[in-house]
């Protein structure tokens, strides 16, 4: 794939992408390792949240708070990284198609963690008396 010259990274776009899909803002700024780490950390926290769902109400609240703080921190870090990024040639993973593939893979892994949690019995249906 031919590399093209980059425009300066837009910090607001990195923030929006980071909030939309964890790690996508970092991918936009050119930090592939950080994008994978943030996406993996948030998926792990989501899985931990599903583990605590039936066991500890207080522990569940802590994991949800960590999840929200990690999501917000990831998006804020992507914003700061975009502000500090220098104009340079785009890497292979900074193509719009790579953003779509990253989003689809993150969604698939996230959905897979939900199905694993359901099959492991971490979710329970509630029947309301009528």
Order of alpha helices (4+ residues) and beta strands (2+ residues): alpha-alpha-alpha-alpha-alpha
